[in-house]
Structure formats: C-alpha cells, structure tokens
Amino acid sequence: MNTQQRLSKELVQEKFTYDPDSGELRWRKSGKLAGTYGHTLGYINVGLNYKLYKAHRIIWLYVYDEWPEEDIDHVDRDRSNNRIANL
C-alpha cells in the first residue's frame, strides 16, 4: 500500500472543507484555498504531511471515502475544475 492510500476520509475532512458546487478545497483552519496550480501538468497540487497530492484525488476521497485506485481526470479537461460532477 503506498502512502497516498493511507490517507483517510477522516483526516481529509479534518484538514479541509470542500464545496462541490464551486469545486474549491479549502484549509479548514484558515479558510484559505488549498493547493497551488502546477504549471507543468495544470493540476492543483496540495501539500499534506510532507507529501504532494493532486487536489482532485483528495476530493474524491473526501466525497466517496475511497482513494481512487485508477487514474481519474476532468470531464471537461479543465484540470482546475474540481467540481465532483466533473471528476
């Protein structure tokens, strides 16, 4: 099992809030948007526990209580559009 699979829904929901209508993942403590735009591939990357994760994968875990086993991507190909309906 890799480190990414060890993230739990409880940890993710403790650290973040997520708005499915806007697709925004925010730090629960500060209310600030979580992550930075990755210029190479265009995904939003989030640092958590000294590791980088793609925001859309954290969101999938937050909503569905499981780490995506396979690749997931954005229906509209806009990698910054993290609305759950777009993943």
N, C-alpha and C positions, 0 to 999 in steps of 0.2 A: 504494500500500500504506500503510495507516495504522500508527501507532506500535504499537498493540496487536498487529498481525500480525507485528511484528518481534521479539516475544518468542520465544525458542526453548525447546524442551524442556530443553536442556542448562542454560540459565540458570535456568529454573524449578526444575529438580531440584538445582541448585547452591544455590539460596536456601532451598528449602522441603523438608519431608518431608510426606507425605500418607498418611493411614490410610484406606483405602477402607471399612473396617468402621464406623468412627466418623464419617467424613466430615471429620475435622479436618486442616486445613492448618496446619503449624507452621513457624516460622523454624528452619532447620537449625542455625544458630549458637547460639541461646539456648534452643531447645526451646519457646518461648512460642507460644501461638496467634497466627496471623497474621490481621490484619484487625480491623475494627470493624463493629459492627452499624449498618447505615444505617437510620435511623428513618423516612425518607420512603418508601422502597420496600421496606424489610425485607431487602435483600440484604446479605451481608457484603462489605465493600469492603477491598481491600488496596492499600497504597501501595508502589510499586516503581519505582525510578528516576524519582522525582518525578512519577509518574502514578498515578491511581487505577484499579484494575481490580476487577471483580467476582470474588470468590473462586471461584465455580463455573466461570468461564471459564478461570481459571488451572488449576484442577483438570482440566478437560477436556484442556487442552494437556499437562499432566503425564502423564495416563494415555494419551491417544490420539495424542500427538505431532503435533497439528494444532490451530491456533486455530479455534474454531468459526466457520464462515462465516455461519451464520444464528443467530437467537436460540435459546438453549437455556434451559430452565427446569426447575422441580422438579415431578416427577410428583405428589407429594403436596401440592403448593402451599405447602409449608413452606420458605420461602426460606433458612432457616438449616440445612436438612438437606442437606449437601453430599456425602452418600454417592454414589459414582459410579453405583450402581444406581438412584438417584433422579433422575439428570440425564438 
